């Protein structure tokens, strides 16, 4: 750091001298009036260090590799599977401790009933199954026991209407039993249920009563990205109450899949996993190869994150597009380019757009 003492007849003259001698980057440390009526400035200047500036700039652009191993990154504690400190073979461990089982959506199969915690994606899963079957020329029976939650019936009804299907609201286990007895073997049966907290004995009893009444294959829908220990415990409770398969939702929103793996290792076969928010093709069957590929892609994606964290600047395409008012217009309104549609209309338009693709 260079420090310089500057004296002049006035502050403006001293400042001018400061800029001439030290440049625009100089900063004033102190100032005082002199006995002869002038001004004295003490100023400093940091020397330029091009190499350091370049080093800082380069460091921001560096890509970071996760310091944790593959299984640690996903939150998988596999230490109990190691033999006296031997290197973990996670592929062997997972292949030996996770099973996969495809869903049977045929007319002869037991009804498919989905269950899960609040917000897990049960209703969207039923809508996706109904869309898959309808596009294949098969008309399923769609039922829901979730008749109390606000908007649940409307959301599923929007899908069934555009597909030309009836949606049956089921009010009791007796009604469900009679309907399934009549429809069984004639067409696939899809059943949505209300959300259940796994440790709520009353809610679980209602769920098991519905499953027994329908003689259904109870399929758990559970989101990825949650705490592994919490997910394992939740899945275990649903398994104890009859869940025989698991569909993994929200994989597009999660970075770590250790919870799902831990849940599967608790004894429930994995069936399918979500690939995004779309209805058509939004679920894909899972096997060991696809699960392993998904986990590796998540881990490699973490390696590509800049060391300074997510970018603060939004991509232009990600910003809302607003029609601009002409300069000579007196209108004070800004209109969105896309029409504002919500609820059932949005879902119907979404399905129609994909069906025509």
C-alpha positions in Angstrom: 0.0 0.0 0.0 1.3 3.4 -1.0 0.6 6.3 1.4 1.0 9.9 0.4 0.7 13.3 2.2 -0.8 16.0 0.0 -1.0 19.7 0.9 -2.8 22.4 -1.1 -4.5 25.7 -0.7 -8.1 24.3 -0.7 -9.9 21.0 -0.6 -10.8 21.1 -4.3 -7.1 21.8 -5.2 -5.9 19.0 -2.9 -8.4 16.6 -4.4 -7.2 17.5 -7.9 -3.6 16.9 -6.9 -4.6 13.6 -5.3 -6.2 12.4 -8.6 -3.2 13.5 -10.6 -0.6 11.8 -8.4 -2.4 8.6 -7.2 -5.3 8.2 -9.7 -9.0 7.6 -9.3 -8.5 4.5 -7.2 -6.9 6.3 -4.3 -8.8 6.7 -1.0 -8.5 9.3 1.7 -7.4 8.2 5.1 -7.7 11.5 6.8 -7.9 15.3 6.2 -7.1 18.4 8.3 -6.8 22.2 8.0 -3.3 23.5 8.1 -2.2 26.6 10.1 -1.8 28.7 6.9 -5.4 28.1 5.9 -4.7 25.2 3.5 -5.7 21.6 3.5 -3.7 18.4 4.2 -4.8 15.0 2.9 -3.4 11.6 3.8 -4.3 9.2 1.0 -3.4 5.7 0.1 -3.4 3.4 -2.9 -3.4 -0.4 -3.1 -1.1 -1.7 -5.7 -2.7 -3.5 -8.6 -2.1 -7.3 -8.5 -3.3 -8.6 -11.8 -2.3 -12.2 -11.0 -4.4 -12.2 -7.8 -7.4 -10.7 -9.6 -7.2 -13.2 -12.3 -6.9 -16.0 -9.8 -10.1 -14.8 -8.0 -11.9 -14.6 -11.3 -10.8 -18.1 -12.2 -11.7 -19.6 -8.8 -15.3 -18.4 -9.2 -15.6 -20.3 -12.5 -14.2 -23.6 -11.1 -16.4 -26.6 -10.9 -16.5 -28.5 -7.6 -16.5 -32.2 -7.3 -18.5 -33.6 -4.3 -16.0 -34.4 -1.6 -18.2 -37.2 -0.4 -18.3 -40.6 -2.0 -21.2 -41.6 -4.2 -23.1 -43.3 -1.5 -22.3 -40.7 1.1 -23.5 -38.0 -1.2 -26.9 -39.7 -1.5 -27.0 -40.1 2.3 -26.6 -43.9 2.3 -24.8 -45.3 5.3 -23.6 -48.6 4.0 -20.9 -49.1 6.6 -22.7 -52.1 8.1 -22.3 -53.9 4.8 -18.5 -53.5 4.7 -16.1 -56.4 5.7 -13.4 -55.1 8.1 -12.9 -51.8 6.3 -13.0 -53.3 2.8 -14.0 -51.0 0.0 -17.7 -50.8 -0.4 -19.2 -52.3 -3.5 -22.4 -50.2 -3.6 -23.6 -51.8 -6.8 -23.5 -55.3 -5.3 -25.1 -54.0 -2.0 -27.9 -52.3 -3.7 -28.6 -55.1 -6.2 -28.7 -57.7 -3.4 -30.9 -55.6 -1.1 -33.4 -53.8 -3.4 -36.1 -55.5 -5.5 -38.1 -54.2 -8.4 -41.6 -55.2 -9.4 -43.6 -53.9 -12.4 -47.2 -52.7 -11.9 -50.0 -54.7 -13.5 -52.6 -52.4 -14.9 -54.5 -55.1 -16.8 -58.2 -55.8 -16.4 -57.6 -59.2 -14.7 -55.2 -57.7 -12.1 -56.3 -56.6 -8.7 -57.3 -52.9 -8.5 -54.4 -50.5 -8.1 -54.8 -48.3 -5.0 -52.3 -45.6 -4.3 -51.5 -44.3 -0.8 -49.0 -41.9 0.8 -48.3 -38.9 2.9 -49.8 -35.5 2.1 -48.4 -34.0 -1.0 -46.7 -37.1 -2.2 -48.4 -37.1 -5.7 -51.0 -39.8 -5.4 -53.7 -38.0 -7.5 -51.2 -37.1 -10.2 -50.1 -40.7 -10.3 -53.7 -42.0 -10.8 -54.1 -39.3 -13.5 -51.0 -40.5 -15.3 -52.1 -44.2 -15.1 -55.5 -43.2 -16.5 -53.9 -41.3 -19.3 -51.5 -44.1 -20.1 -54.3 -46.6 -20.4 -56.6 -44.3 -22.4 -53.9 -43.6 -24.9 -53.4 -47.3 -25.3 -57.1 -47.7 -26.1 -58.0 -49.1 -22.7 -60.7 -47.4 -20.6 -60.1 -47.9 -16.9 -62.5 -47.3 -14.0 -61.2 -44.4 -11.9 -62.3 -44.0 -8.3 -61.4 -41.8 -5.4 -62.0 -42.0 -1.7 -60.4 -38.6 -1.2 -63.7 -36.7 -1.2 -63.1 -34.3 1.6 -59.8 -32.5 0.6 -60.5 -29.3 -1.2 -59.8 -29.5 -4.9 -58.8 -33.2 -5.0 -61.9 -34.3 -6.7 -61.8 -31.5 -9.2 -58.2 -32.1 -10.1 -58.8 -35.8 -11.0 -62.2 -35.0 -12.6 -60.5 -32.6 -15.0 -58.3 -35.4 -16.3 -61.0 -38.0 -16.5 -63.3 -35.6 -18.4 -60.8 -34.9 -21.2 -60.1 -38.7 -21.4 -63.8 -39.5 -21.7 -63.8 -41.5 -18.4 -66.1 -41.4 -15.5 -64.8 -40.6 -12.0 -66.6 -42.3 -9.1 -66.4 -40.7 -5.7 -66.5 -43.5 -3.1 -68.0 -42.6 0.3 -67.5 -45.9 2.2 -65.6 -49.2 2.2 -68.9 -51.0 1.5 -69.5 -48.9 -1.6 -65.9 -49.6 -2.7 -66.3 -53.3 -2.2 -69.5 -53.5 -4.3 -68.0 -51.4 -7.1 -64.9 -53.5 -7.4 -66.9 -56.7 -7.3 -68.9 -55.5 -10.3 -66.0 -54.0 -12.3 -63.3 -56.6 -11.5 -62.1 -58.5 -14.6 -63.9 -56.2 -17.0 -61.5 -53.2 -17.0 -58.6 -51.9 -15.0 -59.5 -50.3 -11.7 -57.6 -47.2 -10.4 -58.2 -46.0 -6.9 -57.0 -42.7 -5.4 -57.1 -42.3 -1.6 -56.7 -39.5 0.9 -53.4 -38.7 2.5 -52.3 -40.7 5.5 -49.8 -39.8 8.2 -48.1 -43.2 8.8 -48.1 -42.9 12.6 -51.8 -42.1 12.7 -53.5 -45.3 13.8 -57.0 -44.1 12.8 -55.9 -43.0 9.3 -54.0 -46.3 8.7 -57.0 -48.4 9.8 -59.2 -46.5 7.3 -56.6 -47.2 4.6 -56.3 -50.9 5.4 -60.1 -51.3 5.5 -60.4 -49.7 2.0 -57.6 -52.0 0.7 -59.3 -55.1 2.1 -62.7 -54.0 0.7 -61.3 -53.5 -2.8 -58.9 -56.5 -2.6 -56.5 -54.0 -4.1 -52.7 -53.9 -4.7 -51.7 -51.1 -2.3 -49.0 -49.0 -3.9 -47.1 -46.3 -2.0 -46.3 -43.1 -3.7 -43.4 -41.3 -1.9 -41.3 -38.3 -2.9 -37.6 -38.4 -3.4 -35.2 -36.1 -1.6 -36.3 -36.6 1.9 -34.3 -37.6 5.0 -33.1 -41.2 4.6 -33.9 -42.3 8.1 -37.3 -40.6 8.0 -38.2 -42.1 4.7 -37.1 -45.6 5.8 -39.4 -45.3 8.9 -42.3 -44.0 6.9 -42.0 -46.7 4.2 -41.8 -49.4 6.9 -45.0 -48.2 8.5 -46.8 -48.4 5.1 -45.4 -51.8 4.5 -46.7 -53.1 7.8 -50.1 -51.8 6.7 -50.2 -53.6 3.4 -48.3 -51.5 0.8 -46.6 -53.9 -1.6 -44.9 -51.6 -4.1 -43.5 -48.1 -4.2 -43.7 -45.4 -6.9 -41.0 -42.7 -6.5 -42.3 -39.1 -7.1 -40.6 -35.8 -7.6 -37.2 -37.3 -8.7 -36.9 -34.2 -10.9 -36.9 -32.0 -7.8 -34.5 -34.0 -5.7 -30.7 -34.1 -5.7 -30.2 -37.0 -3.3 -32.0 -40.4 -3.5 -30.7 -42.0 -0.4 -34.1 -41.9 1.3 -35.7 -43.8 -1.5 -33.0 -46.4 -1.5 -33.2 -46.8 2.3 -37.0 -47.1 1.9 -36.6 -49.8 -0.7 -34.1 -51.7 1.5 -36.8 -51.7 4.2 -38.5 -54.4 2.1 -40.8 -52.7 -0.5 -40.1 -53.3 -4.2 -39.7 -50.2 -6.5 -42.1 -50.0 -9.4 -41.8 -46.7 -11.2 -40.4 -43.2 -10.8 -41.5 -39.8 -12.0 -39.5 -38.0 -14.7 -41.1 -34.6 -14.5 -44.4 -32.8 -14.2 -45.9 -34.0 -17.5 -48.9 -36.4 -17.5 -47.9 -38.3 -20.6 -44.6 -40.2 -20.0 -44.3 -38.7 -16.5 -43.7 -42.1 -15.0 -41.1 -44.7 -16.1 -40.6 -48.3 -14.9 -37.7 -48.7 -12.5 -35.0 -51.5 -12.5 -31.5 -51.6 -11.1 -29.9 -50.2 -14.2 -32.3 -47.2 -14.4 -32.0 -46.5 -10.7 -28.3 -46.6 -10.8 -28.2 -44.3 -13.8 -30.5 -41.8 -12.1 -28.4 -41.8 -9.0 -25.1 -41.3 -10.9 -26.7 -38.5 -13.0 -27.7 -36.7 -9.8 -24.2 -37.1 -8.4 -22.6 -35.9 -11.6 -25.0 -32.9 -11.7 -23.8 -31.9 -8.3 -20.2 -31.9 -9.7 -21.2 -29.4 -12.3 -22.4 -26.8 -9.8 -20.2 -23.7 -9.7 -18.3 -23.3 -6.4 -19.9 -19.9 -5.8 -23.3 -21.6 -5.7 -26.3 -21.2 -7.9 -26.2 -18.4 -10.4 -28.0 -15.3 -9.2 -28.9 -14.1 -12.8 -32.0 -15.7 -14.3 -31.9 -16.9 -17.8 -34.0 -14.7 -20.1 -36.1 -17.6 -21.1 -37.0 -18.4 -17.5 -38.4 -14.9 -16.9 -42.1 -14.2 -17.3 -42.8 -12.8 -20.8 -45.0 -9.7 -20.6 -46.2 -7.8 -23.7 -44.7 -4.4 -23.8 -46.9 -1.3 -24.2 -46.1 0.7 -27.3 -44.4 4.0 -26.6 -47.3 6.0 -28.0 -50.0 4.1 -26.2 -51.9 5.6 -23.3 -52.8 2.2 -21.8 -51.4 1.5 -18.4 -52.1 -2.2 -18.5 -49.5 -4.9 -19.0 -51.0 -8.1 -20.4 -49.4 -11.6 -20.1 -48.7 -13.3 -23.4 -50.1 -16.6 -22.1 -53.7 -16.7 -21.0 -54.3 -17.1 -17.3 -55.8 -20.5 -16.7 -56.0 -22.4 -13.4 -57.3 -25.6 -11.9 -59.3 -27.9 -14.1 -59.0 -25.8 -17.2 -55.2 -25.7 -17.0 -55.0 -29.5 -16.5 -57.4 -30.1 -19.4 -55.4 -27.8 -21.7 -52.2 -29.5 -20.6 -53.5 -33.0 -21.5 -55.0 -31.9 -24.8 -51.8 -30.3 -25.8 -49.8 -33.4 -25.1 -52.3 -35.7 -26.6 -52.1 -33.9 -29.9 -48.3 -34.0 -29.9 
